């Protein structure tokens, strides 16, 4: 088995519920994500999939336990909190360049061209449409080299031509990197992942194959796998 790239060690996380009480996202969970493997995380809306990615990325702390990282972990692609809304696209990219030790000018040029933002790179991100913000995040993640990419649902943005170009670039990155992708969409999981886990009611249950996970998820949700 490959060496782990991320290890959850007895990680616990809860969130307060509307009306009182706490909702478990992870309940003393331990799981290793192997280097170079493409892992899907299935879960219904509200299960805490985005929270799990933020815990892995380090942008949110667990209530208990430790998240070990043994390589360069990306920011969650598709997570709206990646960029500061009052800064321009350029300023956000300059900040990312400092954080990840990248060439600032080259990063800005590459992302601006790839995301097709033109002069909008100088505008505050709060003025971007959701599609523009997603293109910015996608372009930035592809321009930086990571050992594991975190993807939050949004793997397809823009028109058909942009989606095809982005998918090809993303697949090229995954030849040398691991992937942790959270989704409730079986088609997305099948397209990108080799194995899968289910996040439900605070438990993260791994399965050896995508098919096994999808069958268990269909039973859990009481629907047929699409």
N, CA, C and O of each residue as an XYZ file, in Angstrom:
904
protein
N       0.844     -1.209      0.000
C       0.000      0.000      0.000
C       0.870      1.246      0.000
O       1.906      1.278      0.663
N       0.463      2.261     -0.730
C       1.229      3.499     -0.813
C       1.282      4.195      0.541
O       0.398      4.036      1.382
N       2.349      4.973      0.723
C       2.458      5.773      1.935
C       1.308      6.779      1.983
O       0.856      7.241      0.936
N       0.826      7.126      3.182
C      -0.285      8.083      3.267
C       0.142      9.496      2.928
O       1.275      9.896      3.193
N      -0.764     10.238      2.347
C      -0.542     11.664      2.089
C      -1.271     12.518      3.120
O      -0.824     13.614      3.458
N      -2.410     12.003      3.622
C      -3.184     12.649      4.684
C      -3.686     11.566      5.634
O      -4.169     10.524      5.191
N      -3.574     11.810      6.935
C      -4.078     10.860      7.931
C      -4.953     11.602      8.934
O      -4.524     12.583      9.541
N      -6.181     11.126      9.101
C      -7.059     11.609     10.169
C      -6.868     10.701     11.371
O      -7.036      9.486     11.268
N      -6.521     11.283     12.505
C      -6.286     10.511     13.721
C      -7.265     10.939     14.807
O      -7.097     11.987     15.431
N      -8.287     10.119     15.026
C      -9.305     10.373     16.055
C      -9.892     11.778     15.928
O     -10.058     12.483     16.924
N     -10.204     12.174     14.701
C     -10.700     13.529     14.445
C     -12.195     13.612     14.755
O     -12.986     12.779     14.312
N     -12.553     14.622     15.514
C     -13.959     14.882     15.836
C     -14.297     16.320     15.472
O     -13.488     17.230     15.651
N     -15.510     16.505     14.957
C     -15.982     17.846     14.602
C     -17.499     17.875     14.685
O     -18.168     16.989     14.153
N     -18.046     18.884     15.346
C     -19.492     19.074     15.404
C     -19.819     20.512     15.038
O     -18.974     21.403     15.117
N     -21.070     20.713     14.634
C     -21.575     22.047     14.360
C     -22.889     22.244     15.101
O     -23.679     21.307     15.223
N     -23.135     23.475     15.607
C     -24.426     23.735     16.258
C     -25.560     23.701     15.248
O     -25.416     24.187     14.126
N     -26.670     23.135     15.642
C     -27.841     23.047     14.782
C     -28.799     24.191     15.080
O     -28.863     24.690     16.203
N     -29.536     24.596     14.064
C     -30.577     25.598     14.255
C     -31.619     25.038     15.213
O     -32.139     23.945     14.990
N     -31.927     25.764     16.265
C     -32.879     25.289     17.254
C     -32.235     24.582     18.421
O     -32.920     24.135     19.340
N     -30.882     24.475     18.387
C     -30.179     23.864     19.505
C     -29.633     22.495     19.189
O     -30.082     21.834     18.252
N     -28.660     22.070     19.977
C     -28.040     20.777     19.773
C     -26.853     20.858     18.840
O     -26.604     21.897     18.231
N     -26.116     19.756     18.727
C     -24.930     19.684     17.895
C     -25.088     18.601     16.842
O     -25.621     17.526     17.117
N     -24.626     18.890     15.651
C     -24.653     17.912     14.560
C     -23.245     17.373     14.352
O     -22.324     18.157     14.124
N     -23.049     16.056     14.423
C     -21.703     15.513     14.209
C     -21.322     15.513     12.730
O     -22.101     15.092     11.874
N     -20.139     15.980     12.451
C     -19.569     15.858     11.110
C     -18.619     14.664     11.084
O     -18.684     13.821     10.189
N     -17.737     14.605     12.080
C     -16.857     13.457     12.263
C     -16.870     13.074     13.739
O     -16.801     13.938     14.614
N     -16.958     11.787     14.004
C     -17.024     11.298     15.374
C     -15.829     10.387     15.639
O     -15.872      9.187     15.371
N     -14.737     10.999     16.183
C     -13.514     10.251     16.501
C     -13.084      9.369     15.329
O     -12.904      8.160     15.479
N     -12.923      9.989     14.171
C     -12.648      9.265     12.926
C     -11.153      9.149     12.671
O     -10.411     10.120     12.821
N     -10.716      7.950     12.284
C      -9.332      7.712     11.867
C      -9.345      7.069     10.479
O     -10.015      6.061     10.252
N      -8.595      7.669      9.564
C      -8.553      7.159      8.192
C      -7.317      7.710      7.498
O      -6.966      8.876      7.679
N      -6.655      6.873      6.703
C      -5.485      7.292      5.935
C      -5.843      7.392      4.455
O      -6.501      6.508      3.908
N      -5.407      8.471      3.814
C      -5.583      8.669      2.376
C      -4.233      8.415      1.705
O      -3.292      9.171      1.944
N      -4.105      7.376      0.872
C      -2.805      7.030      0.279
C      -2.345      8.056     -0.754
O      -3.155      8.658     -1.459
N      -1.040      8.240     -0.827
C      -0.460      9.114     -1.844
C      -0.759      8.555     -3.233
O      -0.717      7.344     -3.450
N      -1.058      9.441     -4.155
C      -1.277      9.044     -5.538
C      -2.626      8.438     -5.840
O      -2.892      8.084     -6.989
N      -3.501      8.305     -4.831
C      -4.799      7.666     -5.059
C      -5.896      8.714     -5.193
O      -5.847      9.770     -4.563
N      -6.877      8.405     -6.017
C      -8.007      9.303     -6.242
C      -9.210      8.787     -5.448
O      -9.827      7.783     -5.803
N      -9.520      9.497     -4.373
C     -10.536      9.041     -3.417
C     -11.768      9.941     -3.490
O     -11.658     11.165     -3.429
N     -12.922      9.332     -3.621
C     -14.181     10.064     -3.571
C     -14.784      9.985     -2.189
O     -14.627      8.990     -1.481
N     -15.483     11.056     -1.807
C     -16.236     11.068     -0.557
C     -17.698     11.336     -0.908
O     -18.048     12.441     -1.325
N     -18.535     10.340     -0.742
C     -19.964     10.480     -0.998
C     -20.679     10.887      0.283
O     -20.316     10.459      1.378
N     -21.693     11.715      0.127
C     -22.497     12.067      1.289
C     -23.645     12.958      0.880
O     -23.519     13.737     -0.065
N     -24.772     12.856      1.580
C     -25.913     13.717      1.252
C     -25.623     15.166      1.601
O     -24.678     15.453      2.335
N     -26.427     16.076      1.080
C     -26.298     17.482      1.435
C     -26.430     17.632      2.943
O     -27.322     17.052      3.561
N     -25.533     18.416      3.525
C     -25.574     18.643      4.955
C     -24.792     17.636      5.777
O     -24.761     17.731      7.004
N     -24.155     16.665      5.114
C     -23.400     15.645      5.853
C     -22.096     16.194      6.411
O     -21.544     15.644      7.364
N     -21.600     17.284      5.819
C     -20.339     17.862      6.277
C     -19.178     17.625      5.334
O     -18.021     17.678      5.751
N     -19.470     17.362      4.055
C     -18.402     17.077      3.091
C     -17.453     18.265      2.926
O     -16.235     18.089      2.916
N     -18.001     19.457      2.799
C     -17.148     20.642      2.650
C     -16.339     20.894      3.919
O     -15.181     21.305      3.852
N     -16.954     20.645      5.073
C     -16.231     20.783      6.341
C     -15.068     19.815      6.393
O     -13.980     20.184      6.838
N     -15.272     18.585      5.948
C     -14.195     17.598      5.917
C     -13.023     18.105      5.081
O     -11.871     17.977      5.496
N     -13.298     18.676      3.920
C     -12.212     19.195      3.098
C     -11.488     20.338      3.786
O     -10.263     20.429      3.707
N     -12.230     21.219      4.464
C     -11.572     22.323      5.167
C     -10.692     21.802      6.303
O      -9.628     22.362      6.566
N     -11.122     20.743      6.971
C     -10.297     20.129      8.009
C      -9.007     19.567      7.401
O      -7.924     19.743      7.959
N      -9.130     18.896      6.261
C      -7.952     18.324      5.605
C      -7.020     19.424      5.120
O      -5.800     19.293      5.211
N      -7.596     20.514      4.600
C      -6.792     21.622      4.097
C      -6.114     22.400      5.218
O      -5.091     23.047      4.993
N      -6.675     22.343      6.418
C      -6.132     23.113      7.526
C      -6.753     24.474      7.688
O      -6.308     25.260      8.526
N      -7.786     24.780      6.896
C      -8.454     26.073      7.012
C      -9.490     26.073      8.127
O     -10.052     27.118      8.455
N      -9.744     24.905      8.711
C     -10.632     24.792      9.862
C     -10.044     23.739     10.799
O      -9.507     22.726     10.351
N     -10.151     23.990     12.109
C      -9.542     23.092     13.087
C     -10.565     22.089     13.605
O     -11.742     22.423     13.740
N     -10.131     20.858     13.898
C     -11.045     19.887     14.498
C     -11.314     20.221     15.961
O     -10.535     20.929     16.598
N     -12.414     19.710     16.484
C     -12.689     19.848     17.919
C     -11.743     18.983     18.731
O     -11.373     19.336     19.851
N     -11.356     17.855     18.170
C     -10.426     16.933     18.825
C      -9.730     16.124     17.743
O     -10.202     16.046     16.609
N      -8.597     15.519     18.109
C      -7.857     14.718     17.149
C      -6.877     15.547     16.342
O      -6.751     16.756     16.539
N      -6.186     14.878     15.431
C      -5.120     15.502     14.641
C      -5.280     15.133     13.176
O      -5.632     14.001     12.845
N      -5.019     16.099     12.299
C      -4.929     15.848     10.864
C      -3.453     15.946     10.471
O      -2.854     17.018     10.555
N      -2.876     14.829     10.045
C      -1.475     14.800      9.610
C      -1.430     14.975      8.097
O      -2.195     14.342      7.370
N      -0.531     15.837      7.625
C      -0.344     16.071      6.193
C       1.110     15.783      5.845
O       2.019     16.306      6.490
N       1.332     14.957      4.834
C       2.678     14.542      4.472
C       3.043     14.996      3.061
O       3.777     14.305      2.355
N       2.542     16.128      2.660
C       2.831     16.685      1.353
C       2.116     18.011      1.201
O       1.507     18.519      2.142
N       2.198     18.560      0.013
C       1.550     19.840     -0.274
C       0.070     19.593     -0.566
O      -0.278     18.908     -1.528
N      -0.788     20.155      0.271
C      -2.233     19.959      0.159
C      -2.861     21.231     -0.406
O      -2.599     22.329      0.085
N      -3.680     21.081     -1.428
C      -4.292     22.253     -2.059
C      -5.375     22.859     -1.181
O      -5.850     22.231     -0.234
N      -5.757     24.079     -1.506
C      -6.973     24.646     -0.946
C      -8.157     23.935     -1.605
O      -8.008     23.405     -2.706
N      -9.331     23.910     -0.959
C     -10.468     23.193     -1.548
C     -11.000     23.895     -2.803
O     -11.567     24.985     -2.722
N     -10.813     23.269     -3.939
C     -11.345     23.793     -5.186
C     -12.865     23.717     -5.154
O     -13.438     22.654     -4.914
N     -13.514     24.854     -5.397
C     -14.972     24.913     -5.343
C     -15.472     25.548     -4.069
O     -16.653     25.880     -3.966
N     -14.579     25.727     -3.072
C     -14.964     26.354     -1.807
C     -14.917     27.864     -1.956
O     -13.872     28.417     -2.299
N     -16.040     28.545     -1.703
C     -16.142     29.981     -1.950
C     -15.245     30.809     -1.032
O     -14.989     31.977     -1.323
N     -14.767     30.237      0.059
C     -13.930     30.982      0.988
C     -12.462     31.022      0.612
O     -11.646     31.539      1.375
N     -12.104     30.483     -0.556
C     -10.704     30.460     -0.957
C     -10.125     31.861     -1.106
O      -8.970     32.093     -0.750
N     -10.916     32.798     -1.628
C     -10.419     34.131     -1.939
C     -11.079     35.199     -1.077
O     -12.231     35.066     -0.665
N     -10.319     36.266     -0.814
C     -10.857     37.402     -0.056
C     -11.706     38.247     -1.003
O     -11.204     38.701     -2.031
N     -12.965     38.465     -0.682
C     -13.855     39.146     -1.635
C     -13.502     40.596     -1.909
O     -13.838     41.117     -2.973
N     -12.825     41.268     -0.969
C     -12.504     42.683     -1.159
C     -11.213     42.906     -1.934
O     -10.913     44.032     -2.330
N     -10.453     41.849     -2.150
C      -9.230     41.945     -2.942
C      -9.532     41.588     -4.390
O     -10.469     40.844     -4.679
N      -8.731     42.126     -5.286
C      -8.897     41.796     -6.698
C      -8.414     40.377     -6.957
O      -7.750     39.767     -6.119
N      -8.760     39.862     -8.135
C      -8.253     38.556     -8.509
C      -6.737     38.530     -8.480
O      -6.136     37.570     -7.996
N      -6.109     39.592     -9.003
C      -4.652     39.669     -9.000
C      -4.097     39.643     -7.575
O      -3.148     38.911     -7.292
N      -4.683     40.435     -6.684
C      -4.186     40.498     -5.310
C      -4.333     39.153     -4.601
O      -3.465     38.755     -3.825
N      -5.428     38.462     -4.871
C      -5.593     37.135     -4.286
C      -4.539     36.168     -4.807
O      -4.017     35.355     -4.044
N      -4.226     36.244     -6.069
C      -3.205     35.367     -6.640
C      -1.823     35.697     -6.086
O      -1.019     34.793     -5.855
N      -1.540     36.971     -5.872
C      -0.257     37.362     -5.284
C      -0.125     36.789     -3.871
O       0.953     36.358     -3.461
N      -1.243     36.792     -3.135
C      -1.233     36.219     -1.795
C      -0.960     34.710     -1.860
O      -0.157     34.188     -1.086
N      -1.634     34.010     -2.790
C      -1.405     32.578     -2.945
C       0.051     32.291     -3.320
O       0.637     31.315     -2.851
N       0.625     33.141     -4.163
C       2.020     32.954     -4.564
C       2.943     33.029     -3.349
O       3.892     32.253     -3.243
N       2.669     33.962     -2.430
C       3.485     34.062     -1.218
C       3.303     32.828     -0.335
O       4.271     32.290      0.202
N       2.057     32.387     -0.191
C       1.766     31.240      0.676
C       2.452     29.976      0.170
O       3.013     29.213      0.957
N       2.407     29.753     -1.144
C       2.901     28.499     -1.704
C       4.286     28.616     -2.345
O       4.774     27.661     -2.951
N       4.917     29.782     -2.213
C       6.272     29.948     -2.721
C       6.381     29.900     -4.229
O       7.374     29.406     -4.765
N       5.370     30.408     -4.922
C       5.360     30.390     -6.385
C       5.830     31.734     -6.942
O       5.839     32.741     -6.234
N       6.214     31.736     -8.206
C       6.579     32.969     -8.896
C       5.313     33.789     -9.117
O       4.421     33.360     -9.849
N       5.223     34.969     -8.488
C       3.980     35.741     -8.472
C       3.559     36.180     -9.868
O       2.409     35.989    -10.265
N       4.487     36.765    -10.606
C       4.144     37.278    -11.936
C       3.707     36.148    -12.859
O       2.745     36.294    -13.612
N       4.416     35.016    -12.803
C       4.063     33.885    -13.664
C       2.707     33.317    -13.281
O       1.930     32.926    -14.152
N       2.410     33.265    -11.973
C       1.120     32.740    -11.527
C      -0.019     33.618    -12.027
O      -1.006     33.108    -12.557
N       0.108     34.939    -11.863
C      -0.944     35.849    -12.310
C      -1.172     35.721    -13.806
O      -2.315     35.666    -14.260
N      -0.094     35.675    -14.571
C      -0.216     35.581    -16.031
C      -0.879     34.275    -16.447
O      -1.776     34.271    -17.290
N      -0.440     33.167    -15.859
C      -0.975     31.860    -16.245
C      -2.448     31.728    -15.891
O      -3.237     31.244    -16.703
N      -2.829     32.153    -14.686
C      -4.214     32.008    -14.247
C      -5.132     32.937    -15.028
O      -6.230     32.544    -15.422
N      -4.687     34.161    -15.253
C      -5.509     35.119    -16.001
C      -5.812     34.590    -17.396
O      -6.940     34.693    -17.878
N      -4.794     34.023    -18.038
C      -4.990     33.479    -19.381
C      -5.876     32.240    -19.356
O      -6.803     32.114    -20.156
N      -5.585     31.330    -18.437
C      -6.340     30.081    -18.396
C      -7.811     30.331    -18.058
O      -8.699     29.745    -18.678
N      -8.070     31.208    -17.068
C      -9.437     31.478    -16.623
C     -10.169     32.460    -17.512
O     -11.357     32.717    -17.316
N      -9.456     33.019    -18.504
C     -10.061     33.935    -19.478
C     -10.719     35.130    -18.788
O     -11.826     35.535    -19.144
N     -10.013     35.691    -17.787
C     -10.584     36.800    -17.015
C     -10.269     38.168    -17.600
O     -10.995     39.124    -17.332
N      -9.202     38.289    -18.394
C      -8.870     39.576    -18.991
C      -8.706     40.663    -17.942
O      -8.063     40.454    -16.914
N      -9.301     41.840    -18.212
C      -9.174     42.973    -17.288
C      -9.906     42.741    -15.968
O      -9.666     43.453    -14.993
N     -10.792     41.757    -15.931
C     -11.517     41.485    -14.682
C     -10.600     40.984    -13.574
O     -10.998     40.951    -12.410
N      -9.376     40.594    -13.923
C      -8.430     40.166    -12.900
C      -8.128     41.304    -11.922
O      -7.683     41.060    -10.800
N      -8.371     42.550    -12.350
C      -8.108     43.704    -11.493
C      -9.326     44.086    -10.646
O      -9.216     44.964     -9.790
N     -10.463     43.460    -10.858
C     -11.685     43.791    -10.120
C     -11.757     42.999     -8.817
O     -11.206     41.902     -8.724
N     -12.446     43.563     -7.798
C     -12.634     42.800     -6.549
C     -13.395     41.504     -6.819
O     -14.315     41.474     -7.637
N     -13.009     40.451     -6.136
C     -13.629     39.144     -6.346
C     -15.117     39.175     -5.999
O     -15.894     38.396     -6.552
N     -15.520     40.061     -5.092
C     -16.942     40.144     -4.755
C     -17.788     40.548     -5.960
O     -18.997     40.315     -5.968
N     -17.173     41.148     -6.973
C     -17.910     41.533     -8.180
C     -17.964     40.404     -9.211
O     -18.646     40.535    -10.227
N     -17.270     39.318     -8.969
C     -17.252     38.209     -9.913
C     -18.569     37.430     -9.848
O     -19.188     37.317     -8.790
N     -18.974     36.909    -10.975
C     -20.066     35.937    -10.971
C     -19.529     34.645    -10.353
O     -18.319     34.481    -10.194
N     -20.431     33.736    -10.007
C     -19.990     32.460     -9.438
C     -19.114     31.704    -10.433
O     -18.157     31.036    -10.039
N     -19.438     31.808    -11.717
C     -18.637     31.140    -12.732
C     -17.236     31.718    -12.840
O     -16.266     30.974    -12.986
N     -17.123     33.049    -12.768
C     -15.807     33.687    -12.826
C     -14.961     33.297    -11.621
O     -13.771     33.012    -11.759
N     -15.578     33.285    -10.433
C     -14.846     32.913     -9.219
C     -14.379     31.466     -9.297
O     -13.267     31.144     -8.879
N     -15.236     30.591     -9.836
C     -14.863     29.188     -9.973
C     -13.709     29.024    -10.959
O     -12.809     28.215    -10.732
N     -13.729     29.787    -12.054
C     -12.629     29.736    -13.021
C     -11.322     30.205    -12.384
O     -10.265     29.617    -12.612
N     -11.403     31.266    -11.586
C     -10.217     31.776    -10.896
C      -9.637     30.704     -9.977
O      -8.431     30.457     -9.991
N     -10.498     30.067     -9.178
C     -10.047     29.031     -8.252
C      -9.484     27.828     -9.006
O      -8.453     27.274     -8.626
N     -10.164     27.435    -10.068
C      -9.717     26.284    -10.838
C      -8.368     26.572    -11.490
O      -7.462     25.740    -11.462
N      -8.249     27.761    -12.075
C      -6.988     28.137    -12.714
C      -5.842     28.192    -11.727
O      -4.733     27.753    -12.030
N      -6.109     28.735    -10.533
C      -5.061     28.834     -9.515
C      -4.613     27.452     -9.052
O      -3.421     27.212     -8.861
N      -5.565     26.548     -8.874
C      -5.214     25.207     -8.396
C      -4.384     24.459     -9.429
O      -3.516     23.664     -9.067
N      -4.641     24.704    -10.711
C      -3.887     24.028    -11.761
C      -2.520     24.660    -11.982
O      -1.591     23.989    -12.432
N      -2.392     25.938    -11.669
C      -1.119     26.633    -11.873
C      -0.123     26.321    -10.755
O       1.083     26.497    -10.928
N      -0.627     25.859     -9.611
C       0.233     25.497     -8.484
C       0.366     23.976     -8.424
O      -0.565     23.249     -8.771
N       1.518     23.510     -7.986
C       1.759     22.067     -7.899
C       1.480     21.580     -6.485
O       2.052     22.090     -5.522
N       0.595     20.586     -6.361
C       0.250     19.991     -5.077
C       0.436     18.484     -5.142
O       0.417     17.879     -6.214
N       0.615     17.896     -3.965
C       0.686     16.437     -3.881
C      -0.698     15.809     -3.763
O      -0.893     14.640     -4.094
N      -1.654     16.604     -3.285
C      -3.042     16.135     -3.218
C      -3.961     17.322     -3.493
O      -3.798     18.398     -2.918
N      -4.920     17.107     -4.372
C      -5.893     18.139     -4.724
C      -7.206     17.849     -4.012
O      -7.699     16.720     -4.019
N      -7.762     18.885     -3.398
C      -9.049     18.790     -2.718
C     -10.093     19.454     -3.603
O      -9.942     20.612     -3.992
N     -11.144     18.723     -3.918
C     -12.169     19.241     -4.835
C     -13.531     19.142     -4.172
O     -13.939     18.075     -3.712
N     -14.230     20.274     -4.128
C     -15.536     20.363     -3.472
C     -16.624     20.509     -4.526
O     -17.006     21.620     -4.896
N     -17.119     19.362     -5.007
C     -18.264     19.333     -5.929
C     -17.963     19.923     -7.305
O     -18.110     19.243     -8.321
N     -17.539     21.200     -7.338
C     -17.500     21.942     -8.594
C     -16.297     21.536     -9.434
O     -15.214     22.100     -9.279
N     -16.476     20.569    -10.317
C     -15.403     20.161    -11.219
C     -15.653     20.637    -12.647
O     -14.783     20.505    -13.507
N     -16.819     21.181    -12.899
C     -17.142     21.638    -14.247
C     -17.691     23.057    -14.180
O     -18.765     23.293    -13.629
N     -16.942     23.996    -14.748
C     -17.356     25.394    -14.776
C     -17.174     25.929    -16.191
O     -16.405     25.382    -16.981
N     -17.890     27.002    -16.498
C     -17.749     27.630    -17.800
C     -18.493     26.898    -18.896
O     -19.267     25.977    -18.637
N     -18.245     27.324    -20.130
C     -18.917     26.714    -21.273
C     -18.249     25.389    -21.628
O     -17.264     24.992    -21.005
N     -18.795     24.715    -22.630
C     -18.318     23.377    -22.982
C     -16.840     23.392    -23.375
O     -16.092     22.485    -23.013
N     -16.422     24.419    -24.113
C     -15.022     24.498    -24.539
C     -14.094     24.634    -23.341
O     -13.061     23.967    -23.273
N     -14.461     25.506    -22.387
C     -13.632     25.691    -21.196
C     -13.627     24.423    -20.346
O     -12.582     24.040    -19.821
N     -14.779     23.768    -20.202
C     -14.857     22.554    -19.402
C     -13.951     21.467    -19.955
O     -13.286     20.760    -19.197
N     -13.923     21.332    -21.284
C     -13.079     20.311    -21.901
C     -11.605     20.616    -21.647
O     -10.828     19.715    -21.333
N     -11.220     21.883    -21.782
C      -9.824     22.274    -21.559
C      -9.434     22.098    -20.093
O      -8.339     21.627    -19.785
N     -10.344     22.482    -19.192
C     -10.070     22.366    -17.767
C      -9.973     20.902    -17.341
O      -9.101     20.539    -16.552
N     -10.875     20.057    -17.866
C     -10.854     18.640    -17.516
C      -9.561     17.984    -17.972
O      -8.992     17.165    -17.250
N      -9.091     18.336    -19.166
C      -7.842     17.762    -19.668
C      -6.661     18.185    -18.798
O      -5.793     17.371    -18.481
N      -6.633     19.455    -18.414
C      -5.545     19.953    -17.566
C      -5.589     19.308    -16.187
O      -4.550     18.993    -15.608
N      -6.792     19.116    -15.667
C      -6.958     18.524    -14.344
C      -6.513     17.054    -14.355
O      -5.810     16.609    -13.448
N      -6.921     16.315    -15.375
C      -6.516     14.915    -15.487
C      -4.998     14.793    -15.593
O      -4.411     13.854    -15.056
N      -4.361     15.743    -16.288
C      -2.899     15.718    -16.399
C      -2.245     15.900    -15.038
O      -1.250     15.241    -14.737
N      -2.793     16.788    -14.209
C      -2.269     16.996    -12.860
C      -2.380     15.725    -12.026
O      -1.493     15.422    -11.228
N      -3.468     14.984    -12.210
C      -3.727     13.816    -11.373
C      -2.835     12.628    -11.721
O      -2.856     11.619    -11.016
N      -2.042     12.730    -12.807
C      -1.092     11.651    -13.096
C      -0.016     11.560    -12.017
O       0.543     10.492    -11.770
N       0.268     12.698    -11.377
C       1.352     12.737    -10.390
C       0.876     13.183     -9.012
O       1.696     13.515     -8.157
N      -0.428     13.196     -8.785
C      -0.941     13.701     -7.509
C      -2.147     12.886     -7.073
O      -2.781     12.199     -7.874
N      -2.447     12.980     -5.787
C      -3.636     12.341     -5.232
C      -4.823     13.292     -5.345
O      -4.658     14.486     -5.598
N      -6.010     12.747     -5.155
C      -7.240     13.527     -5.219
C      -8.165     13.098     -4.091
O      -8.336     11.907     -3.831
N      -8.757     14.076     -3.429
C      -9.864     13.827     -2.504
C     -11.015     14.689     -2.983
O     -10.962     15.916     -2.893
N     -12.056     14.046     -3.495
C     -13.173     14.742     -4.121
C     -14.454     14.428     -3.358
O     -14.809     13.260     -3.200
N     -15.148     15.457     -2.886
C     -16.413     15.237     -2.189
C     -17.576     15.578     -3.117
O     -17.536     16.570     -3.844
N     -18.606     14.744     -3.080
C     -19.749     14.944     -3.967
C     -20.907     14.068     -3.493
O     -20.718     13.126     -2.723
N     -22.109     14.397     -3.969
C     -23.232     13.483     -3.812
C     -23.648     12.951     -5.182
O     -24.699     12.325     -5.321
N     -22.810     13.206     -6.198
C     -23.114     12.845     -7.577
C     -22.316     11.608     -7.980
O     -21.088     11.650     -8.043
N     -23.017     10.509     -8.252
C     -22.346      9.264     -8.581
C     -21.552      9.360     -9.881
O     -20.503      8.729    -10.012
N     -22.042     10.146    -10.846
C     -21.340     10.280    -12.122
C     -19.978     10.949    -11.929
O     -18.987     10.535    -12.531
N     -19.935     11.984    -11.086
C     -18.671     12.671    -10.813
C     -17.690     11.741    -10.118
O     -16.507     11.717    -10.458
N     -18.178     10.968     -9.134
C     -17.321     10.022     -8.423
C     -16.764      8.974     -9.381
O     -15.573      8.665     -9.343
N     -17.622      8.427    -10.241
C     -17.168      7.403    -11.196
C     -16.117      7.969    -12.155
O     -15.172      7.272    -12.524
N     -16.282      9.214    -12.552
C     -15.400      9.795    -13.558
C     -13.984     10.003    -13.032
O     -13.011      9.783    -13.753
N     -13.870     10.428    -11.776
C     -12.573     10.861    -11.288
C     -11.915      9.934    -10.268
O     -10.710     10.049    -10.044
N     -12.659      9.017     -9.640
C     -12.139      8.333     -8.455
C     -11.916      6.838     -8.664
O     -12.591      6.205     -9.476
N     -10.949      6.277     -7.912
C     -10.639      4.851     -7.950
C     -11.255      4.110     -6.777
O     -11.543      2.918     -6.882
N     -11.460      4.794     -5.666
C     -12.077      4.203     -4.491
C     -12.905      5.286     -3.817
O     -12.908      6.436     -4.256
N     -13.607      4.918     -2.752
C     -14.595      5.858     -2.241
C     -14.886      5.589     -0.769
O     -14.694      4.477     -0.276
N     -15.352      6.624     -0.078
C     -15.825      6.493      1.293
C     -17.155      7.226      1.399
O     -17.447      8.113      0.597
N     -17.949      6.858      2.379
C     -19.243      7.499      2.613
C     -19.182      8.271      3.924
O     -18.778      7.731      4.954
N     -19.585      9.536      3.877
C     -19.685     10.365      5.074
C     -21.159     10.513      5.420
O     -21.944     11.066      4.649
N     -21.520     10.002      6.607
C     -22.929     10.053      7.012
C     -23.011      9.953      8.525
O     -22.419      9.060      9.130
N     -23.750     10.880      9.136
C     -24.010     10.867     10.580
C     -22.727     10.778     11.398
O     -22.673     10.083     12.412
N     -21.693     11.489     10.946
C     -20.455     11.547     11.700
C     -19.487     10.409     11.436
O     -18.394     10.388     12.003
N     -19.862      9.469     10.592
C     -19.000      8.327     10.292
C     -18.467      8.423      8.866
O     -19.205      8.744      7.935
N     -17.192      8.143      8.711
C     -16.549      8.115      7.396
C     -16.135      6.677      7.121
O     -15.145      6.192      7.668
N     -16.907      5.992      6.260
C     -16.732      4.558      6.029
C     -16.084      4.322      4.672
O     -16.674      4.661      3.646
N     -14.865      3.739      4.644
C     -14.183      3.524      3.365
C     -14.630      2.234      2.672
O     -15.019      1.268      3.328
N     -14.568      2.234      1.339
C     -14.846      1.059      0.521
C     -13.707      0.885     -0.476
O     -13.107      1.864     -0.919
N     -13.417     -0.345     -0.822
C     -12.276     -0.627     -1.691
C     -12.509     -0.165     -3.122
O     -11.563      0.191     -3.824
N     -13.777     -0.169     -3.560
C     -14.085      0.234     -4.936
C     -15.217      1.251     -4.943
O     -15.992      1.368     -3.994
N     -15.280      1.980     -6.048
C     -16.365      2.946     -6.230
C     -17.711      2.225     -6.306
O     -18.697      2.696     -5.739
N     -17.756      1.092     -6.998
C     -19.016      0.364     -7.137
C     -19.574     -0.069     -5.784
O     -20.776      0.038     -5.542
N     -18.699     -0.560     -4.903
C     -19.151     -0.979     -3.582
C     -19.708      0.210     -2.798
O     -20.730      0.098     -2.121
N     -19.026      1.337     -2.900
C     -19.489      2.526     -2.184
C     -20.817      3.025     -2.733
O     -21.704      3.400     -1.967
N     -20.959      3.031     -4.048
C     -22.202      3.517     -4.650
C     -23.381      2.606     -4.302
O     -24.495      3.083     -4.083
N     -23.134      1.300     -4.253
C     -24.194      0.369     -3.877
C     -24.625      0.601     -2.430
O     -25.818      0.627     -2.125
N     -23.639      0.770     -1.539
C     -23.954      1.027     -0.127
C     -24.647      2.369      0.044
O     -25.549      2.509      0.870
N     -24.221      3.363     -0.745
C     -24.826      4.700     -0.650
C     -26.261      4.675     -1.136
O     -27.132      5.316     -0.548
N     -26.514      3.928     -2.221
C     -27.880      3.802     -2.730
C     -28.788      3.159     -1.697
O     -29.932      3.577     -1.517
N     -28.271      2.134     -1.015
C     -29.056      1.487      0.037
C     -29.321      2.448      1.190
O     -30.420      2.484      1.745
N     -28.291      3.231      1.545
C     -28.409      4.176      2.647
C     -29.461      5.243      2.360
O     -30.253      5.606      3.230
N     -29.452      5.739      1.115
C     -30.345      6.823      0.739
C     -31.688      6.306      0.242
O     -32.616      7.091      0.044
N     -31.808      4.983      0.035
C     -33.059      4.422     -0.411
C     -33.408      4.739     -1.838
O     -34.580      4.869     -2.192
N     -32.344      4.868     -2.693
C     -32.571      5.164     -4.111
C     -31.707      4.230     -4.935
O     -30.746      3.644     -4.436
N     -32.065      4.099     -6.207
C     -31.257      3.311     -7.115
C     -30.070      4.127     -7.582
O     -30.195      5.331     -7.810
N     -28.912      3.483     -7.728
C     -27.714      4.189     -8.224
C     -27.924      4.592     -9.663
O     -28.255      3.776    -10.523
N     -27.717      5.900     -9.907
C     -27.854      6.400    -11.286
C     -26.566      6.202    -12.040
O     -26.478      6.557    -13.216
